[in-house]
Amino acid sequence: MRLKDPFSLKAADMTKRSNKPRKPRDEESSDEVSGLTCQHVSKAVDLSSVKKSVLSSVWVVCSECLKERTIIDEEPAASHDILVCLKCGFQGCNQPGIQHSVKHQQAFHPELHCITISLSTWKAWCYECNEELSTHCNKKALAQTLDFLQKHSVKATSGASPKIIKLQEEPSDYSDKGKSPATNSTLVPVKGINNLGNTCFFNAVMQNLSQTHMLIDLIQEVKDKGYKLRISPTGDTNVSPLMVTLPSPEPLTSAMFLFLQSMKEPGKGPVNPKILFNQLCQKAPRFKGYQQQDSQELLHYLLDSIRVEETKRVKAGILKAFNNPTEKTADEDTKRQVKAYGKEGVKMNFVDSIFVGELTNTIMCEECEHIYRKEK
């Protein structure tokens, strides 16, 4: 089929054509004009999966790099790009020698995870076609996904500085003893924290938490995906202990782990807490706007939000141990066991282990000197 050059059309023809109503374009059809559409769009773009992944992840941070928990602050935004997989919402970097975005596409079905969008240029790219895609001339799902990502970016980065935090792999060559010099929590250095704008109340809390040695030690055990938790219900439940495998931490807890790890890293210069602060503001919008706030209230909201995330993480591990039963598929015995493990498991999060205490009432009779104690 030979296409006419649009610039060779006469003005009358162009006017005549412009008056005709446009026919609705079939979203499942493919355009045969080279460079305009991609045959992989219909299978490689899933807006609902992208929304679910993006809303539960740290924004503009490579998911694989985030697992390493080490950062270099004050890197220019152009140092590397973050690409979002339009099939599952995975955020991967394009750093030379690492290329987590490419590795993600190669690790799964290549034709299903082949289309990405750059979060810096907003350009779409298909690895299978090896060319840039036009979001305006392609299927509707591609344009809708781009629109969602752009709106989410504005919301997530409002009031943010033009610099980002770059993640890097943790060095593997430790000292002769096989341990990192920063693993001893009693040697946590005192480092400054950047003021994001009237955030002294936040920085004061984080300085105290970064020097809470029990918190630092416990986080090293529970921060990674696959942590084993042994739950032993008490009372008259008649259920045996259960070993559960916890999934990855939720966004705010991950940002907290990342921040505390950066405070332990040797080196000069203050730490930028923007990732952690933005995640907290999503849980507690009252701290948005960079106004002066109360430190005790922030600590309360921070620990309570992390506790909720860790409780959700423990419950997910328990359900996975029972092959994710539902109300319809689970029998009464399974429901009873899940309830017993859940009641005990929610108490085993690291927030309660460190910051929650017990109140004991002691009553003694003056005549018989009998002592009655009750714990709350």
C-alpha contacts under 8 A as a table, 3 or more apart, distances in Angstrom:
res1	aa1	res2	aa2	distance
4	K	8	S	7.48
5	D	8	S	5.40
5	D	9	L	7.20
6	P	9	L	5.68
9	L	13	D	6.32
9	L	14	M	6.48
10	K	13	D	5.23
10	K	14	M	6.26
11	A	14	M	5.06
11	A	15	T	6.09
12	A	15	T	5.08
12	A	16	K	6.00
13	D	16	K	4.99
13	D	17	R	6.10
14	M	17	R	5.18
14	M	18	S	6.05
15	T	18	S	5.13
15	T	19	N	6.45
16	K	19	N	5.50
16	K	20	K	7.08
17	R	20	K	5.47
18	S	21	P	7.70
25	R	29	S	7.97
26	D	29	S	5.39
27	E	139	K	5.47
27	E	140	K	6.34
28	E	42	S	6.93
28	E	139	K	7.44
30	S	37	T	6.78
30	S	38	C	7.47
30	S	39	Q	6.54
31	D	34	S	7.92
31	D	36	L	7.05
31	D	37	T	5.81
32	E	37	T	7.60
33	V	36	L	5.93
33	V	37	T	7.32
34	S	37	T	7.08
35	G	38	C	7.68
35	G	131	E	7.76
35	G	132	E	7.76
35	G	133	L	6.87
35	G	134	S	7.67
36	L	133	L	6.61
36	L	134	S	5.85
36	L	137	C	5.67
36	L	138	N	6.46
37	T	133	L	6.64
37	T	134	S	6.96
37	T	137	C	6.49
37	T	138	N	4.92
37	T	139	K	7.54
38	C	41	V	5.75
38	C	126	C	7.90
38	C	129	C	7.48
38	C	133	L	7.14
38	C	138	N	7.24
39	Q	42	S	6.97
40	H	43	K	5.68
40	H	44	A	5.69
40	H	111	E	6.75
40	H	112	L	7.46
40	H	114	C	7.82
40	H	115	I	7.94
41	V	44	A	5.06
41	V	45	V	5.64
41	V	115	I	7.54
41	V	138	N	7.99
41	V	139	K	7.12
41	V	142	L	7.30
42	S	45	V	6.26
42	S	139	K	7.62
43	K	46	D	7.65
43	K	87	K	7.96
43	K	111	E	7.95
43	K	112	L	6.00
44	A	86	L	6.50
44	A	87	K	5.12
44	A	111	E	6.90
44	A	112	L	4.51
44	A	113	H	5.69
44	A	114	C	6.55
44	A	115	I	6.31
45	V	86	L	4.89
45	V	87	K	4.76
45	V	115	I	7.38
45	V	141	A	6.80
45	V	142	L	6.69
46	D	49	S	5.57
46	D	50	V	6.34
46	D	86	L	6.13
46	D	87	K	4.90
46	D	88	C	6.91
46	D	141	A	7.68
47	L	50	V	5.08
47	L	51	K	6.17
47	L	86	L	7.16
47	L	87	K	7.54
47	L	141	A	7.01
47	L	144	Q	7.60
47	L	145	T	5.65
48	S	51	K	5.19
48	S	52	K	6.28
49	S	52	K	5.15
49	S	53	S	6.17
49	S	87	K	6.76
49	S	88	C	5.21
49	S	89	G	6.39
50	V	53	S	5.24
50	V	54	V	5.94
50	V	85	C	7.78
50	V	86	L	6.18
50	V	87	K	6.64
50	V	88	C	5.28
50	V	89	G	4.02
50	V	90	F	7.80
50	V	145	T	7.86
51	K	54	V	5.29
51	K	55	L	5.98
51	K	89	G	7.15
51	K	148	F	7.93
52	K	55	L	5.55
52	K	56	S	6.45
52	K	89	G	7.73
53	S	56	S	5.36
53	S	57	S	6.20
53	S	88	C	6.83
53	S	89	G	5.18
53	S	90	F	6.99
54	V	57	S	5.25
54	V	58	V	7.60
54	V	59	W	7.06
54	V	89	G	5.97
54	V	90	F	7.79
56	S	250	E	7.23
56	S	251	P	6.18
57	S	63	S	7.94
57	S	250	E	7.78
57	S	251	P	5.54
58	V	61	V	6.07
58	V	63	S	7.93
58	V	251	P	5.91
58	V	255	A	7.63
58	V	275	I	7.65
58	V	279	Q	7.80
59	W	153	S	7.87
59	W	156	A	7.23
60	V	82	I	6.24
60	V	91	Q	7.30
60	V	119	L	7.29
61	V	65	C	7.60
61	V	66	L	6.89
61	V	82	I	6.95
61	V	91	Q	6.81
61	V	92	G	7.63
61	V	93	C	7.91
61	V	166	K	7.95
61	V	167	L	7.93
62	C	65	C	5.24
62	C	66	L	6.06
62	C	82	I	6.50
62	C	91	Q	5.17
62	C	92	G	4.57
62	C	93	C	5.40
62	C	100	H	7.75
62	C	167	L	7.89
63	S	66	L	5.17
63	S	67	K	6.83
63	S	90	F	7.02
63	S	91	Q	5.63
63	S	92	G	6.13
64	E	67	K	5.48
64	E	68	E	7.45
64	E	92	G	6.94
64	E	100	H	6.86
65	C	68	E	5.55
65	C	69	R	7.43
65	C	167	L	5.77
65	C	168	Q	6.39
65	C	169	E	6.86
66	L	69	R	5.49
66	L	70	T	7.66
66	L	167	L	6.76
66	L	258	L	7.84
67	K	224	D	7.78
68	E	167	L	7.91
68	E	168	Q	7.29
68	E	169	E	5.82
68	E	170	E	6.13
69	R	167	L	7.64
69	R	170	E	7.72
69	R	257	F	7.42
69	R	258	L	5.11
69	R	261	Q	6.45
69	R	262	S	7.64
70	T	167	L	5.94
70	T	168	Q	6.01
70	T	169	E	6.73
70	T	170	E	6.16
70	T	258	L	7.00
70	T	261	Q	6.78
70	T	262	S	6.20
70	T	265	E	7.89
71	I	165	I	6.72
71	I	166	K	5.84
71	I	167	L	4.48
71	I	168	Q	6.00
71	I	262	S	6.42
72	I	75	E	6.91
72	I	165	I	6.43
72	I	166	K	5.51
72	I	167	L	6.19
72	I	168	Q	7.24
73	D	164	I	7.64
73	D	165	I	5.27
73	D	166	K	6.54
73	D	271	V	6.80
73	D	272	N	6.61
74	E	163	K	6.36
74	E	164	I	6.68
74	E	165	I	6.33
74	E	166	K	7.93
74	E	272	N	7.97
75	E	79	S	6.92
75	E	163	K	6.54
75	E	164	I	6.29
75	E	165	I	6.17
75	E	166	K	6.15
76	P	79	S	5.67
76	P	163	K	5.49
76	P	164	I	6.62
77	A	80	H	7.00
77	A	81	D	7.98
77	A	162	P	6.93
77	A	163	K	5.21
77	A	164	I	5.47
78	A	81	D	6.88
80	H	93	C	6.84
80	H	94	N	6.22
80	H	95	Q	5.67
81	D	93	C	5.78
81	D	94	N	5.83
81	D	95	Q	7.45
81	D	118	S	6.81
81	D	119	L	6.99
81	D	120	S	6.49
82	I	91	Q	6.28
82	I	92	G	5.54
82	I	93	C	4.58
82	I	94	N	6.63
82	I	118	S	6.02
82	I	119	L	5.74
82	I	120	S	7.37
83	L	91	Q	5.64
83	L	92	G	5.34
83	L	93	C	6.12
83	L	94	N	7.45
83	L	101	S	6.42
83	L	116	T	5.82
83	L	117	I	5.42
83	L	118	S	4.57
83	L	119	L	6.09
84	V	89	G	5.65
84	V	90	F	5.57
84	V	91	Q	4.62
84	V	92	G	6.51
84	V	101	S	7.88
84	V	116	T	5.17
84	V	117	I	5.31
84	V	118	S	6.58
84	V	119	L	7.32
85	C	88	C	5.90
85	C	89	G	4.95
85	C	90	F	5.18
85	C	91	Q	6.59
85	C	92	G	7.94
85	C	101	S	7.78
85	C	113	H	6.33
85	C	114	C	7.45
85	C	115	I	6.10
85	C	116	T	4.55
85	C	117	I	6.91
86	L	89	G	5.58
86	L	90	F	7.86
86	L	113	H	7.09
86	L	115	I	5.92
86	L	116	T	5.59
86	L	117	I	7.26
86	L	145	T	7.61
87	K	112	L	6.64
87	K	113	H	5.55
87	K	115	I	7.53
88	C	113	H	7.60
91	Q	101	S	7.18
92	G	99	Q	7.47
92	G	100	H	5.01
92	G	101	S	4.21
92	G	102	V	7.98
92	G	104	H	7.62
93	C	98	I	7.76
93	C	99	Q	5.85
93	C	100	H	5.33
93	C	101	S	5.53
94	N	98	I	6.89
94	N	99	Q	4.40
94	N	100	H	6.37
94	N	101	S	6.19
94	N	102	V	7.65
95	Q	98	I	5.42
95	Q	99	Q	5.36
95	Q	100	H	7.78
96	P	99	Q	6.23
99	Q	102	V	5.41
99	Q	103	K	6.31
100	H	103	K	4.97
100	H	104	H	6.02
101	S	104	H	5.22
101	S	105	Q	6.52
102	V	105	Q	5.18
102	V	106	Q	6.26
103	K	106	Q	5.06
103	K	107	A	5.95
104	H	107	A	5.16
104	H	108	F	6.54
104	H	113	H	7.88
105	Q	108	F	5.71
105	Q	109	H	7.08
105	Q	110	P	5.44
105	Q	113	H	5.26
105	Q	114	C	5.89
106	Q	109	H	7.04
106	Q	110	P	5.60
107	A	110	P	7.56
108	F	112	L	7.82
108	F	113	H	6.94
109	H	112	L	5.40
109	H	113	H	6.33
110	P	113	H	5.45
110	P	114	C	5.63
110	P	128	E	7.47
111	E	114	C	5.42
111	E	128	E	6.70
112	L	115	I	7.98
113	H	116	T	7.96
114	C	126	C	5.42
114	C	127	Y	5.06
114	C	128	E	6.03
115	I	124	A	6.86
115	I	125	W	5.57
115	I	126	C	4.42
115	I	127	Y	6.40
116	T	124	A	5.60
116	T	125	W	5.45
116	T	126	C	6.65
117	I	122	W	5.81
117	I	123	K	5.48
117	I	124	A	4.36
117	I	125	W	6.40
117	I	146	L	7.66
118	S	121	T	5.53
118	S	122	W	4.84
118	S	123	K	5.49
118	S	124	A	6.60
119	L	122	W	5.40
122	W	146	L	7.47
123	K	132	E	7.16
123	K	133	L	7.42
123	K	134	S	7.94
123	K	135	T	7.97
124	A	132	E	5.79
124	A	133	L	5.26
124	A	134	S	7.05
124	A	135	T	7.03
125	W	130	N	7.27
125	W	131	E	5.92
125	W	132	E	4.46
125	W	133	L	5.62
126	C	129	C	5.40
126	C	130	N	5.55
126	C	131	E	5.81
126	C	132	E	6.42
126	C	133	L	6.94
127	Y	130	N	4.73
127	Y	131	E	7.16
133	L	138	N	7.62
134	S	137	C	5.46
134	S	138	N	6.12
135	T	138	N	5.46
135	T	139	K	7.79
135	T	142	L	5.93
135	T	143	A	5.26
135	T	146	L	7.67
136	H	143	A	6.40
138	N	142	L	6.72
138	N	143	A	7.54
139	K	142	L	5.88
139	K	143	A	7.24
140	K	143	A	5.41
140	K	144	Q	6.25
141	A	144	Q	5.06
141	A	145	T	6.10
142	L	145	T	5.21
142	L	146	L	6.28
143	A	146	L	5.13
143	A	147	D	6.16
144	Q	147	D	5.07
144	Q	148	F	6.26
145	T	148	F	5.13
145	T	149	L	6.27
146	L	149	L	5.19
146	L	150	Q	6.19
147	D	150	Q	5.27
147	D	151	K	6.22
148	F	151	K	5.24
148	F	152	H	6.07
149	L	152	H	5.08
149	L	153	S	6.02
150	Q	153	S	5.05
150	Q	154	V	6.37
151	K	154	V	5.25
151	K	155	K	6.35
152	H	155	K	5.07
152	H	156	A	5.96
153	S	156	A	5.12
153	S	157	T	5.90
154	V	157	T	5.47
154	V	158	S	5.71
155	K	158	S	5.55
156	A	278	N	7.51
157	T	160	A	5.15
160	A	274	K	7.95
161	S	164	I	7.78
171	P	174	Y	7.38
173	D	178	G	7.99
174	Y	177	K	7.65
174	Y	178	G	5.48
174	Y	179	K	5.59
174	Y	180	S	5.23
174	Y	181	P	7.56
175	S	178	G	5.46
175	S	179	K	6.01
175	S	180	S	6.50
175	S	181	P	7.22
176	D	179	K	7.66
179	K	183	T	6.88
180	S	183	T	5.44
181	P	184	N	6.95
182	A	185	S	7.10
182	A	187	L	7.03
182	A	188	V	7.06
182	A	264	K	6.19
182	A	265	E	6.63
182	A	266	P	7.39
184	N	187	L	5.74
184	N	188	V	7.38
185	S	188	V	5.40
185	S	213	H	5.59
185	S	216	I	6.22
185	S	217	D	6.43
186	T	213	H	6.39
188	V	210	S	7.82
188	V	211	Q	6.85
188	V	263	M	7.50
188	V	264	K	5.33
189	P	263	M	7.21
189	P	264	K	6.18
189	P	265	E	7.94
189	P	266	P	7.26
190	V	263	M	7.64
191	K	263	M	6.50
191	K	268	K	7.89
191	K	269	G	7.31
191	K	270	P	5.87
191	K	271	V	7.18
192	G	269	G	7.00
192	G	270	P	4.27
192	G	271	V	6.22
193	I	203	N	6.33
193	I	270	P	4.90
193	I	271	V	4.76
193	I	272	N	6.05
193	I	273	P	6.88
194	N	203	N	7.97
194	N	270	P	5.93
194	N	271	V	5.99
194	N	272	N	5.24
194	N	273	P	6.88
195	N	198	N	6.84
195	N	199	T	5.65
195	N	200	C	6.56
195	N	203	N	7.39
196	L	199	T	5.83
196	L	274	K	7.29
196	L	290	Y	7.59
197	G	290	Y	5.58
197	G	291	Q	7.82
198	N	201	F	7.68
198	N	290	Y	5.61
198	N	291	Q	5.86
198	N	292	Q	5.60
199	T	202	F	5.21
199	T	203	N	6.31
199	T	290	Y	6.62
199	T	291	Q	7.60
199	T	292	Q	6.89
199	T	293	Q	7.95
200	C	203	N	4.99
200	C	204	A	6.04
200	C	292	Q	7.97
201	F	204	A	5.39
201	F	205	V	6.66
201	F	292	Q	7.24
201	F	293	Q	6.26
201	F	294	D	6.21
201	F	295	S	4.73
201	F	298	L	7.82
202	F	205	V	5.38
202	F	206	M	6.34
202	F	295	S	6.30
202	F	298	L	6.94
203	N	206	M	5.07
203	N	207	Q	6.07
204	A	207	Q	5.27
204	A	208	N	6.53
204	A	295	S	7.29
205	V	208	N	5.29
205	V	209	L	6.31
205	V	295	S	6.41
205	V	298	L	7.90
205	V	299	L	6.56
206	M	209	L	4.98
206	M	210	S	5.96
207	Q	210	S	5.19
207	Q	211	Q	6.54
208	N	211	Q	5.32
208	N	212	T	6.45
209	L	212	T	5.05
209	L	215	L	7.50
210	S	213	H	7.67
210	S	216	I	7.29
210	S	260	L	5.88
210	S	263	M	6.75
211	Q	216	I	7.91
212	T	215	L	5.45
212	T	216	I	6.49
213	H	216	I	5.06
213	H	217	D	6.19
214	M	217	D	5.22
214	M	218	L	6.17
214	M	354	I	7.30
215	L	218	L	5.25
215	L	219	I	6.03
215	L	350	F	7.82
215	L	354	I	6.97
216	I	219	I	5.30
216	I	220	Q	6.57
216	I	260	L	7.47
217	D	220	Q	5.51
217	D	221	E	7.22
218	L	221	E	5.43
218	L	222	V	6.68
218	L	350	F	6.99
219	I	222	V	5.27
219	I	223	K	5.51
219	I	257	F	7.12
219	I	350	F	7.66
220	Q	223	K	5.87
221	E	224	D	7.53
221	E	227	Y	7.37
222	V	227	Y	5.89
223	K	227	Y	7.76
223	K	248	S	7.89
223	K	249	P	6.90
223	K	254	S	7.57
223	K	257	F	6.76
224	D	227	Y	6.20
224	D	248	S	6.30
224	D	249	P	7.32
225	K	246	L	6.20
225	K	247	P	5.01
225	K	248	S	4.28
225	K	249	P	7.07
226	G	245	T	5.25
226	G	246	L	5.34
226	G	247	P	6.00
226	G	248	S	7.38
227	Y	245	T	5.64
227	Y	246	L	5.41
227	Y	247	P	7.71
228	K	243	M	6.54
228	K	244	V	5.72
228	K	245	T	4.77
228	K	246	L	6.46
229	L	243	M	5.62
229	L	244	V	5.29
229	L	245	T	6.40
229	L	246	L	7.27
230	R	241	P	6.76
230	R	242	L	5.68
230	R	243	M	4.43
230	R	244	V	6.39
231	I	241	P	5.54
231	I	242	L	5.19
231	I	243	M	6.30
231	I	244	V	7.64
231	I	341	Y	6.50
231	I	344	E	6.87
231	I	345	G	5.98
232	S	240	S	6.84
232	S	241	P	4.35
232	S	242	L	6.52
232	S	341	Y	7.37
232	S	344	E	7.27
233	P	237	T	6.94
233	P	239	V	7.04
233	P	240	S	7.68
233	P	241	P	6.87
233	P	340	A	6.31
233	P	341	Y	6.01
233	P	343	K	7.93
233	P	344	E	5.58
234	T	237	T	6.81
234	T	344	E	7.67
235	G	238	N	7.88
237	T	337	Q	8.00
237	T	340	A	6.70
239	V	337	Q	6.79
239	V	340	A	7.96
242	L	341	Y	7.74
244	V	317	G	5.56
244	V	318	I	5.99
244	V	321	A	6.19
245	T	317	G	5.49
245	T	318	I	7.96
245	T	321	A	7.77
246	L	313	R	6.33
246	L	314	V	6.21
246	L	316	A	7.27
246	L	317	G	4.84
247	P	313	R	6.38
247	P	316	A	7.32
247	P	317	G	6.54
248	S	313	R	7.68
249	P	253	T	5.94
249	P	254	S	5.64
249	P	309	E	7.56
249	P	310	E	7.16
249	P	313	R	6.78
250	E	253	T	5.48
250	E	254	S	5.99
250	E	309	E	5.89
250	E	310	E	7.49
250	E	313	R	7.52
251	P	254	S	5.10
251	P	255	A	6.15
251	P	279	Q	7.04
252	L	255	A	5.08
252	L	256	M	6.17
252	L	276	L	6.73
252	L	279	Q	5.39
252	L	280	L	6.47
252	L	305	S	7.82
252	L	306	I	6.59
252	L	309	E	7.83
253	T	256	M	4.94
253	T	257	F	6.21
253	T	306	I	5.68
253	T	309	E	7.13
253	T	310	E	7.76
254	S	257	F	5.10
254	S	258	L	6.14
255	A	258	L	4.99
255	A	259	F	6.13
255	A	275	I	6.38
255	A	276	L	5.00
255	A	279	Q	7.30
256	M	259	F	5.15
256	M	260	L	6.24
256	M	276	L	6.03
257	F	260	L	5.31
257	F	261	Q	6.07
258	L	261	Q	5.14
258	L	262	S	6.24
259	F	262	S	5.12
259	F	263	M	6.34
259	F	273	P	6.71
259	F	276	L	6.92
260	L	263	M	5.05
260	L	264	K	6.54
261	Q	264	K	5.22
261	Q	265	E	6.51
262	S	265	E	5.12
262	S	271	V	7.09
263	M	271	V	6.94
272	N	275	I	7.96
273	P	276	L	5.53
273	P	277	F	6.07
274	K	277	F	5.03
274	K	278	N	5.92
275	I	278	N	5.34
275	I	279	Q	6.28
276	L	279	Q	5.19
276	L	280	L	6.23
277	F	280	L	5.10
277	F	281	C	6.19
278	N	281	C	5.05
278	N	282	Q	6.42
279	Q	282	Q	5.24
279	Q	283	K	6.75
280	L	283	K	5.16
280	L	284	A	6.03
280	L	285	P	7.97
280	L	302	L	6.68
281	C	284	A	4.80
281	C	285	P	4.80
281	C	286	R	7.15
281	C	287	F	5.69
281	C	288	K	5.78
282	Q	285	P	5.71
283	K	305	S	6.90
284	A	287	F	6.30
284	A	301	Y	6.99
285	P	288	K	5.41
287	F	290	Y	6.95
287	F	291	Q	7.30
287	F	293	Q	7.22
288	K	291	Q	7.41
293	Q	297	E	7.89
293	Q	298	L	7.69
294	D	297	E	5.44
294	D	298	L	6.44
295	S	298	L	5.09
295	S	299	L	6.22
296	Q	299	L	5.13
296	Q	300	H	6.25
297	E	300	H	5.05
297	E	301	Y	6.26
298	L	301	Y	5.16
298	L	302	L	5.96
299	L	302	L	5.07
299	L	303	L	6.07
300	H	303	L	5.51
300	H	304	D	5.96
301	Y	304	D	5.17
301	Y	305	S	5.92
302	L	305	S	5.32
302	L	306	I	6.24
303	L	306	I	5.15
303	L	307	R	5.99
303	L	351	V	6.69
304	D	307	R	5.00
304	D	308	V	6.27
305	S	308	V	5.15
305	S	309	E	6.40
306	I	309	E	5.06
306	I	310	E	6.12
306	I	351	V	7.52
307	R	310	E	5.10
307	R	311	T	6.02
307	R	349	N	6.88
307	R	350	F	7.95
307	R	351	V	5.93
307	R	352	D	7.62
308	V	311	T	5.10
308	V	312	K	6.26
309	E	312	K	5.10
309	E	313	R	6.21
310	E	313	R	4.82
310	E	314	V	6.21
310	E	349	N	6.03
311	T	314	V	5.17
311	T	315	K	6.23
311	T	345	G	7.86
311	T	346	V	5.19
311	T	349	N	6.69
312	K	315	K	5.16
312	K	316	A	6.15
313	R	316	A	5.16
313	R	317	G	6.39
314	V	317	G	5.11
314	V	318	I	6.35
314	V	342	G	7.77
314	V	345	G	6.45
314	V	346	V	6.62
314	V	349	N	7.86
315	K	318	I	5.07
315	K	319	L	6.22
315	K	342	G	6.15
315	K	345	G	7.51
315	K	346	V	7.49
316	A	319	L	5.22
316	A	320	K	6.13
317	G	320	K	5.12
317	G	321	A	6.31
318	I	321	A	5.15
318	I	322	F	6.75
318	I	338	V	6.96
318	I	341	Y	7.23
318	I	342	G	7.13
319	L	322	F	5.19
319	L	323	N	6.32
319	L	324	N	4.66
319	L	325	P	6.66
319	L	338	V	7.23
320	K	323	N	4.80
320	K	324	N	4.88
321	A	324	N	7.26
322	F	325	P	6.40
322	F	334	T	7.93
325	P	329	T	5.95
325	P	330	A	5.41
326	T	329	T	5.24
326	T	330	A	5.71
327	E	330	A	5.70
330	A	334	T	5.88
330	A	335	K	6.32
331	D	334	T	5.39
331	D	335	K	6.33
332	E	335	K	5.10
332	E	336	R	6.17
333	D	336	R	5.06
333	D	337	Q	6.27
334	T	337	Q	5.16
334	T	338	V	6.08
335	K	338	V	5.18
335	K	339	K	6.08
336	R	339	K	5.21
336	R	340	A	6.21
337	Q	340	A	5.06
337	Q	341	Y	6.13
338	V	341	Y	5.25
338	V	342	G	5.89
339	K	342	G	5.05
339	K	343	K	6.06
340	A	343	K	5.28
340	A	344	E	6.51
341	Y	344	E	5.33
341	Y	345	G	5.67
342	G	345	G	4.90
342	G	346	V	6.00
343	K	346	V	5.91
343	K	347	K	7.37
344	E	347	K	5.67
344	E	348	M	7.19
345	G	348	M	5.31
345	G	349	N	7.63
346	V	349	N	6.26
347	K	352	D	6.47
347	K	353	S	7.79
348	M	352	D	6.86
348	M	353	S	6.58
349	N	352	D	5.77
349	N	353	S	6.39
350	F	353	S	4.87
350	F	354	I	6.26
351	V	354	I	5.50
351	V	355	F	5.75
351	V	356	V	7.18
352	D	355	F	5.41
352	D	356	V	4.66
352	D	357	G	7.80
353	S	356	V	6.38
358	E	375	E	6.63
358	E	376	K	5.89
359	L	375	E	5.72
359	L	376	K	5.15
360	T	373	R	6.67
360	T	374	K	5.58
360	T	375	E	4.31
360	T	376	K	6.18
361	N	373	R	5.55
361	N	374	K	5.17
361	N	375	E	6.29
361	N	376	K	7.96
362	T	371	I	6.83
362	T	372	Y	5.71
362	T	373	R	4.50
362	T	374	K	6.65
363	I	371	I	5.64
363	I	372	Y	5.07
363	I	373	R	6.36
364	M	369	E	5.67
364	M	370	H	5.48
364	M	371	I	4.33
364	M	372	Y	6.24
365	C	368	C	5.73
365	C	369	E	4.67
365	C	370	H	5.30
365	C	371	I	6.61
366	E	369	E	5.24
366	E	370	H	7.90
